[in-house]
Amino acid sequence: MLKKFLTLLSAAILLTTSPVFADDDEIQQLESEKAAYDEAAEKARAAAELIQGKIDSVSEFKRQLDAEAAEATAVYEERQAALDETVYRIGENENKLVEVTAELNAKHGVLENRVRDIYINGQISYLDVLFGAQDFGDFLTRMDLLKRVMTRDAELVAEVLKYRNEIVEVGKQLEADKRIQEELAAKAEAAKDVQLEKVAKQQALIDLMQNDKDVYDRQYDEMIASSNEVARLIQESKYRAEAEAEAQRRQAEMEAQRQAAAEAGNLVVIDEGDGGGDDYVMPAGGGGMIWPISGPITSEFGWRTHPIFGNARFHSGLDIGGDYGLPIHAAQSGVVIEAGWIGGYGNTVMIDHGGGISTLYGHNESLAVGVGQHVNQGDVIAYCGSTGNSTGPHCHFEVRLGGEPVSPWDYL
């Protein structure tokens, strides 16, 4: 007992005197660098907000100009539509004038021919017509018809002439309207152009300020990204120091337990089934689980520097070294709930032991069990390998409580 006590005491002294690898100067320098990035980001953010305020103000003024420009454009389009309508009516009126003039010429030609006949023949032809009557009634009828013909010819000429004169007057009025509408349309177009030019100038100003704001926004994003990166480096430095200190503590604790167990005769020997006589001896704890494979602990549970990615990451289990093909044993009896490839774990087995407790065995070369299979403590469930994100053959062993990883040391 005394030896065991002295062994544990020496381990405790080793733990308390272990150096901490945190570089305070490096962390302080990183924190100063982060503060500088944060200050630059804040300045960029303030500048961007100031410009945004100006953009909002100019945008409000531009919205008023947009409304005025839209109104001026509507007036111009209305004036132009009226002018187009007048031009169209002028065209129609000119076409009617051509048609009526042709009709008037035709009617006038008939009347001229009739008058010319009278002038050339005098009253003879009419007298011939009248005296050619068979009786007095026929005479009166012929005389009445001649009067009607003459009167109708004159009336047709007068009507056509009147209609033509009306068309000419309408044409004159349309031409007058056209001149007025052309003047109004030109003024409306000028007013519209002035408003559109004002809008364009304000938009150019907004675009210029927006470009300036985009520059500050990019600067802010870059400063924040740099600040976050430095914060990550600070955290990694702290985690790295904690992980190294924890690894030293665990290693010393494990060594103390091994020495105490060896002196007390409380040893567990796991037969690797390779026919050799150098099977690894692991200390037995009070957690009820056995070690899945015998071998050195190559990576502790907790924060560490990842061997592949090089950054600080939480290691959710114990890495136990072993050779390719060595059997992996079930730490406790249970039912296999996963047996296959799981991302960075590679070929993986998970066993449910009841009570919310499960174990995980990763990076195996091959598997010896399937989902749903019941296994007993010590049964071979897989063979050691280096599949997934792994730098060499080992067994990644996890204990989970309610799905969350916990320290396997408390269960072994």
C-alpha positions in Angstrom: 0.0 0.0 0.0 2.8 2.4 0.9 4.4 1.8 -2.5 1.2 2.4 -4.2 0.7 5.6 -2.3 4.2 6.8 -3.1 3.7 6.0 -6.8 0.5 8.0 -6.9 2.2 10.8 -5.0 5.1 11.0 -7.5 2.6 11.1 -10.4 0.7 13.9 -8.7 4.0 15.9 -8.3 4.8 15.2 -11.9 1.4 16.6 -13.0 1.7 19.8 -10.8 5.2 20.5 -12.1 4.5 19.8 -15.8 5.4 22.9 -17.9 2.6 24.7 -19.7 3.4 25.3 -23.4 1.2 28.3 -23.9 3.3 31.2 -25.3 1.9 34.2 -23.5 3.9 36.6 -25.7 2.6 35.0 -28.9 -1.0 35.1 -27.6 -0.6 38.8 -26.5 0.7 39.7 -29.9 -2.1 37.9 -31.6 -4.6 39.6 -29.3 -3.1 43.0 -30.2 -3.3 42.1 -33.9 -6.9 41.1 -33.4 -7.7 44.4 -31.7 -6.1 46.3 -34.6 -8.3 44.4 -37.1 -11.4 45.0 -35.0 -10.6 48.8 -34.8 -10.1 48.9 -38.6 -13.3 47.0 -39.1 -15.2 49.4 -36.9 -13.9 52.4 -38.8 -14.8 50.8 -42.1 -18.3 50.0 -40.8 -18.8 53.6 -39.5 -17.6 55.0 -42.9 -20.0 52.7 -44.7 -22.9 53.7 -42.5 -22.1 57.4 -43.1 -22.1 56.9 -46.8 -25.3 54.8 -46.6 -27.0 57.7 -44.8 -26.0 60.0 -47.7 -27.2 57.5 -50.2 -30.5 57.3 -48.5 -30.9 61.1 -48.5 -29.9 61.4 -52.2 -32.2 58.5 -53.0 -35.1 60.2 -51.4 -34.4 63.4 -53.4 -34.1 61.2 -56.5 -37.4 59.6 -55.9 -39.0 63.1 -56.0 -37.2 63.8 -59.2 -38.3 60.5 -60.6 -41.9 61.4 -59.9 -41.5 64.8 -61.6 -39.7 63.2 -64.5 -42.5 60.7 -64.9 -45.1 63.5 -64.8 -43.1 65.5 -67.4 -42.8 62.4 -69.6 -46.6 61.8 -69.4 -47.3 65.4 -70.4 -44.9 65.1 -73.3 -46.4 61.8 -74.4 -49.9 63.4 -74.2 -48.8 66.4 -76.3 -47.1 64.2 -78.8 -50.1 62.0 -79.1 -52.3 65.0 -79.7 -49.9 66.2 -82.4 -49.8 62.8 -84.0 -53.6 62.8 -84.0 -53.7 66.2 -85.7 -51.2 65.2 -88.3 -53.3 62.1 -89.0 -56.4 64.2 -89.4 -54.6 66.6 -91.7 -53.7 63.6 -93.8 -57.3 62.4 -93.9 -58.6 65.9 -94.7 -56.1 66.3 -97.6 -57.3 63.0 -99.0 -61.0 64.1 -98.7 -60.0 67.4 -100.4 -58.5 65.5 -103.3 -61.6 63.4 -103.7 -64.1 66.3 -103.4 -62.0 68.5 -105.8 -62.2 65.7 -108.3 -66.0 65.4 -107.8 -66.4 69.1 -108.1 -64.4 69.2 -111.3 -66.6 66.4 -112.7 -69.9 68.2 -111.7 -68.6 71.5 -112.9 -67.7 69.9 -116.2 -71.2 68.6 -116.7 -72.6 72.0 -116.0 -70.1 73.7 -118.3 -71.0 71.2 -121.1 -74.7 72.0 -120.7 -74.1 75.8 -120.7 -71.8 75.5 -123.7 -74.5 73.5 -125.6 -77.0 76.3 -124.8 -74.6 78.9 -125.9 -73.8 77.1 -129.2 -77.3 76.0 -130.0 -79.2 78.9 -128.4 -82.7 77.9 -127.5 -83.1 75.7 -130.5 -82.4 72.4 -128.9 -84.7 73.3 -126.0 -87.4 74.5 -128.4 -87.0 71.3 -130.4 -87.6 69.4 -127.2 -90.5 71.6 -126.3 -92.1 71.7 -129.7 -91.5 68.1 -130.2 -94.2 67.5 -127.6 -97.2 65.5 -128.7 -99.7 67.7 -126.8 -99.8 70.5 -124.4 -99.5 68.2 -121.4 -96.4 66.6 -122.8 -95.1 70.1 -123.5 -95.6 71.1 -119.9 -93.9 67.9 -118.7 -90.9 68.4 -120.9 -90.6 72.0 -119.9 -90.7 71.0 -116.2 -88.0 68.3 -116.7 -85.7 70.8 -118.4 -86.0 73.2 -115.5 -85.3 70.5 -113.0 -82.3 69.3 -114.8 -80.8 72.8 -115.0 -81.7 73.5 -111.3 -80.2 70.2 -110.1 -77.0 70.7 -112.0 -76.6 74.0 -110.4 -77.4 72.7 -106.9 -74.9 69.8 -107.2 -72.2 72.2 -108.2 -73.0 74.5 -105.3 -73.1 71.6 -102.8 -69.8 70.2 -103.9 -68.3 73.7 -103.8 -69.6 74.3 -100.3 -68.3 70.9 -99.1 -64.9 71.6 -100.6 -64.8 75.0 -99.0 -65.6 73.4 -95.6 -62.7 70.9 -96.1 -60.4 73.7 -96.9 -61.4 75.6 -93.8 -60.9 72.4 -91.7 -57.5 72.0 -93.2 -56.6 75.5 -92.3 -57.8 75.0 -88.7 -55.9 71.7 -88.4 -52.7 73.3 -89.7 -53.1 76.0 -87.0 -53.7 73.3 -84.4 -50.7 71.5 -85.6 -48.4 74.5 -85.2 -49.7 75.1 -81.6 -49.3 71.4 -80.7 -45.8 71.2 -82.2 -44.9 74.1 -79.9 -46.5 72.5 -76.9 -44.8 69.1 -77.7 -41.4 70.8 -78.1 -41.8 72.5 -74.7 -43.0 69.3 -73.0 -40.0 67.4 -74.5 -37.6 70.0 -73.3 -39.1 69.9 -69.8 -39.0 66.1 -69.8 -35.3 66.2 -70.9 -34.5 68.6 -68.1 -36.1 66.3 -65.5 -34.4 63.2 -66.9 -31.0 64.9 -66.8 -31.6 65.8 -63.1 -32.5 62.2 -62.4 -29.4 60.9 -64.3 -27.1 63.3 -62.3 -28.5 62.1 -59.0 -28.2 58.4 -60.1 -24.6 59.0 -61.0 -24.0 60.5 -57.6 -25.7 57.5 -55.9 -23.6 55.1 -58.0 -20.4 56.9 -57.0 -21.3 56.8 -53.3 -22.4 53.2 -53.6 -19.0 52.3 -55.0 -17.3 54.0 -52.1 -19.6 52.2 -49.7 -18.8 48.9 -51.4 -15.1 49.6 -50.8 -15.7 50.1 -47.1 -17.9 47.1 -46.9 -15.2 44.9 -48.5 -12.6 46.4 -46.1 -15.0 45.6 -43.2 -15.4 42.0 -44.4 -11.7 41.6 -44.8 -10.9 43.1 -41.4 -13.6 40.9 -39.7 -12.3 37.8 -41.6 -8.7 38.6 -40.4 -9.9 39.2 -36.9 -11.8 35.9 -36.9 -8.7 34.1 -38.2 -6.5 35.7 -35.5 -9.2 34.7 -32.9 -9.0 31.2 -34.2 -5.2 31.2 -33.9 -5.5 32.5 -30.3 -8.0 29.8 -29.5 -5.8 27.2 -31.1 -2.8 28.3 -29.1 -4.8 28.1 -25.9 -6.3 24.7 -26.8 -2.9 23.4 -27.9 -1.4 24.4 -24.5 -4.4 22.8 -22.7 -4.3 19.7 -24.8 -0.5 19.2 -24.3 -1.0 19.8 -20.5 -3.9 17.4 -20.5 -2.0 14.8 -22.4 0.9 15.0 -20.0 -1.5 14.7 -17.1 -3.2 11.7 -18.6 0.0 10.0 -19.4 1.4 10.5 -15.9 -1.9 9.3 -14.4 -1.9 6.2 -16.7 1.6 5.5 -15.8 0.8 5.9 -12.1 -2.2 3.5 -12.4 -0.1 1.0 -14.3 2.6 1.0 -11.6 0.0 0.8 -8.8 -1.9 -2.0 -10.6 1.4 -3.9 -11.2 2.3 -3.7 -7.5 -1.2 -4.7 -6.4 -1.4 -7.5 -8.9 -4.5 -6.0 -10.5 -3.7 -6.5 -14.2 -5.7 -7.4 -17.3 -4.0 -9.2 -20.2 -5.6 -9.0 -23.6 -4.6 -11.9 -25.9 -4.2 -10.5 -29.4 -4.4 -14.0 -30.9 -1.2 -13.6 -32.8 0.4 -16.6 -31.2 3.1 -14.4 -29.6 4.0 -14.2 -26.0 4.2 -10.4 -25.7 0.5 -9.6 -25.3 -0.1 -6.0 -24.1 -1.0 -5.6 -20.4 -3.6 -2.8 -19.7 -4.5 -1.7 -16.2 -8.0 -2.6 -15.1 -10.2 0.2 -13.7 -13.6 0.1 -12.1 -15.7 1.1 -15.1 -16.6 -2.4 -16.3 -15.4 -2.1 -19.9 -12.3 -3.8 -21.2 -9.8 -2.4 -23.6 -10.7 -3.1 -27.3 -7.1 -3.6 -28.2 -3.7 -3.6 -26.4 -1.3 -0.9 -27.3 0.0 2.5 -26.4 -2.3 5.5 -26.1 -1.2 7.6 -29.1 -3.8 10.4 -28.7 -5.8 11.4 -25.6 -9.4 12.3 -25.2 -9.9 16.1 -25.4 -8.5 19.1 -27.3 -5.4 18.4 -29.4 -3.6 19.5 -32.6 -5.0 17.4 -35.4 -2.3 15.2 -36.9 -3.7 15.7 -40.5 -5.3 19.2 -40.6 -2.8 20.8 -38.1 -5.4 22.9 -36.2 -6.8 22.5 -32.7 -9.7 20.1 -32.6 -11.6 18.3 -30.0 -10.7 14.6 -30.0 -13.7 12.7 -28.9 -12.0 9.4 -28.0 -8.8 7.6 -27.3 -6.4 6.4 -30.0 -4.9 3.1 -29.1 -2.0 2.0 -31.3 -2.0 -1.4 -33.0 -0.8 -3.3 -36.1 -2.8 -4.0 -39.2 -5.1 -7.0 -38.8 -5.1 -7.2 -35.0 -8.5 -8.0 -33.6 -10.7 -5.3 -32.1 -12.8 -6.6 -29.1 -16.1 -5.4 -27.8 -15.5 -3.4 -24.7 -18.9 -4.5 -23.3 -21.8 -6.6 -24.3 -24.5 -5.0 -26.5 -26.1 -4.7 -29.9 -24.4 -3.5 -33.0 -26.2 -0.3 -34.2 -23.7 0.7 -37.0 -21.3 -1.3 -39.0 -19.8 0.4 -42.1 -18.1 3.4 -43.4 -18.7 6.6 -41.5 -16.9 9.6 -43.0 -13.5 10.4 -41.4 -13.9 7.4 -39.0 -13.5 5.0 -42.0 -14.8 1.5 -41.3 -16.6 1.8 -38.0 -18.6 -0.3 -35.5 -20.9 1.2 -32.9 -22.4 -0.9 -30.1 -25.4 0.1 -27.9 -24.9 -1.1 -24.4 -28.2 0.2 -22.9 -28.8 3.0 -20.4 -27.8 5.6 -23.1 -24.2 4.2 -23.3 -22.7 3.3 -26.6 -19.1 2.7 -27.8 -17.5 3.4 -31.2 -14.5 1.7 -32.8 -13.1 3.6 -35.8 -10.5 3.3 -38.6 -10.8 -0.5 -38.9 -9.3 -2.4 -41.8 -12.3 -4.7 -42.0 -15.4 -5.5 -39.9 -16.5 -8.8 -38.3 -20.1 -8.0 -37.3 -23.2 -6.5 -38.8 -26.0 -4.2 -37.7 -28.4 -5.8 -35.3 -26.0 -8.5 -34.1 -25.6 -9.1 -30.3 -22.0 -9.3 -29.1 -20.5 -10.3 -25.8 -17.8 -8.5 -24.0 -14.5 -9.5 -25.6 -15.9 -10.7 -28.9 -14.0 -9.8 -32.0 -15.9 -7.1 -33.9 -13.3 -5.8 -36.3 -9.6 -5.8 -37.3 -7.2 -2.9 -36.8 -6.5 -0.6 -39.8 -6.1 3.0 -40.9 -9.2 3.8 -42.9 -10.8 7.3 -43.0 -8.8 10.3 -41.7 -5.9 8.4 -40.2 -2.1 8.6 -40.2 -1.5 5.0 -39.2 -3.1 1.8 -37.9 -4.8 2.2 -34.6 -8.2 1.9 -32.9 -10.1 5.1 -32.3 -12.3 4.2 -29.3 -15.2 6.4 -28.1 -17.6 6.1 -25.2 -20.8 8.1 -25.7 -23.5 9.0 -23.1 -26.8 10.1 -24.6 -25.0 10.5 -27.9 -22.4 12.9 -26.6 -18.7 11.7 -26.3 -17.4 11.3 -22.7 -14.0 10.3 -21.4 -13.4 6.6 -21.9 -11.2 6.6 -18.9 -14.3 6.8 -16.7 -15.6 3.5 -18.1 -12.6 1.3 -18.6 
